[in-house]
Amino acid sequence: MTASTPILETDPATPALRAASAEDLPAVERLLAGADLPVDGVAEIFATRASDFVVAEDPEHPGMLVAAAGLEICGDNALLRSVAVRRDWQSRGLGHELVRRIVCVAEARDVGALYLLTTTAEHYFPRFGFTKIDRDAVPQEIRDTLEFRSACPESAVAMARPLHARPG
């Protein structure tokens, strides 16, 4: 299986992907910290909409999270954040499947565009339709998030992906 191969749900070794629950917060924070990703703001998202995170459980150890990705809704747009796959689970298509699912969640929530910041994966996200943009082009409600204001460094690359055309 290549890094871009989507996970097959029928594979018994495939992690179970599901919407997060409030009880998953400590495990998600540990996963993010282990991947050197910011945890700032994650608790606030979990307090109101934990289900805006998709998590993956180790099939041999139920309850043990091996990956996560989150969506932070900001008005008509959203921030794709906290995409993390535990090192021993990388290169199995899990990150691809998480991002794909978050895009589907955003589309179902009628989000106009997805934005993200990255310090390490600017070459990974174009396969999902994201393009590099100037940070000043990011809508104010996204720039007001904790991730944009302080959790990610100024050197982080901003990227965007339109989802729905809004009537003018």
URHU-V45191 format. One record per residue. RES is the residue in three letters. PHI is phi in whole degrees, -180 to 180 (NA if undefined). Layout:
# URHU-V45191
[[RES;PHI] [RES;PHI]]
This chain:
# URHU-V45191
[[MET;NA] [THR;-90] [ALA;-62] [SER;-98] [THR;-78] [PRO;-64] [ILE;-73] [LEU;-93] [GLU;-64] [THR;-87] [ASP;-71] [PRO;-64] [ALA;-90] [THR;-83] [PRO;-63] [ALA;-79] [LEU;-93] [ARG;-156] [ALA;-69] [ALA;-71] [SER;-121] [ALA;-56] [GLU;-68] [ASP;-82] [LEU;-53] [PRO;-59] [ALA;-68] [VAL;-65] [GLU;-62] [ARG;-64] [LEU;-62] [LEU;-66] [ALA;-61] [GLY;-67] [ALA;-99] [ASP;58] [LEU;-108] [PRO;-67] [VAL;-102] [ASP;-56] [GLY;89] [VAL;-66] [ALA;-60] [GLU;-66] [ILE;-65] [PHE;-63] [ALA;-66] [THR;-112] [ARG;-148] [ALA;-56] [SER;-68] [ASP;-80] [PHE;-106] [VAL;-108] [VAL;-124] [ALA;-124] [GLU;-103] [ASP;-64] [PRO;-65] [GLU;-92] [HIS;-138] [PRO;-53] [GLY;93] [MET;-89] [LEU;-82] [VAL;-116] [ALA;-164] [ALA;-156] [ALA;-152] [GLY;-130] [LEU;-128] [GLU;-114] [ILE;-76] [CYS;-137] [GLY;67] [ASP;-86] [ASN;-122] [ALA;-150] [LEU;-107] [LEU;-83] [ARG;-143] [SER;61] [VAL;-83] [ALA;-139] [VAL;-127] [ARG;-55] [ARG;-51] [ASP;-74] [TRP;-113] [GLN;-75] [SER;66] [ARG;-123] [GLY;86] [LEU;-68] [GLY;-61] [HIS;-58] [GLU;-67] [LEU;-63] [VAL;-64] [ARG;-57] [ARG;-68] [ILE;-64] [VAL;-61] [CYS;-64] [VAL;-62] [ALA;-62] [GLU;-64] [ALA;-65] [ARG;-89] [ASP;62] [VAL;-73] [GLY;-75] [ALA;-155] [LEU;-107] [TYR;-126] [LEU;-155] [LEU;-121] [THR;-146] [THR;-109] [THR;-133] [ALA;-125] [GLU;-64] [HIS;-92] [TYR;-84] [PHE;-75] [PRO;-58] [ARG;-64] [PHE;-103] [GLY;93] [PHE;-83] [THR;-127] [LYS;-70] [ILE;-135] [ASP;-72] [ARG;-58] [ASP;-69] [ALA;-85] [VAL;-76] [PRO;-57] [GLN;-56] [GLU;-63] [ILE;-78] [ARG;-64] [ASP;-80] [THR;-69] [LEU;-60] [GLU;-61] [PHE;-74] [ARG;-69] [SER;-149] [ALA;-72] [CYS;-105] [PRO;-70] [GLU;-59] [SER;-77] [ALA;-64] [VAL;-82] [ALA;-91] [MET;-137] [ALA;-141] [ARG;-143] [PRO;-67] [LEU;-115] [HIS;-126] [ALA;-75] [ARG;-93] [PRO;-61] [GLY;-86]]
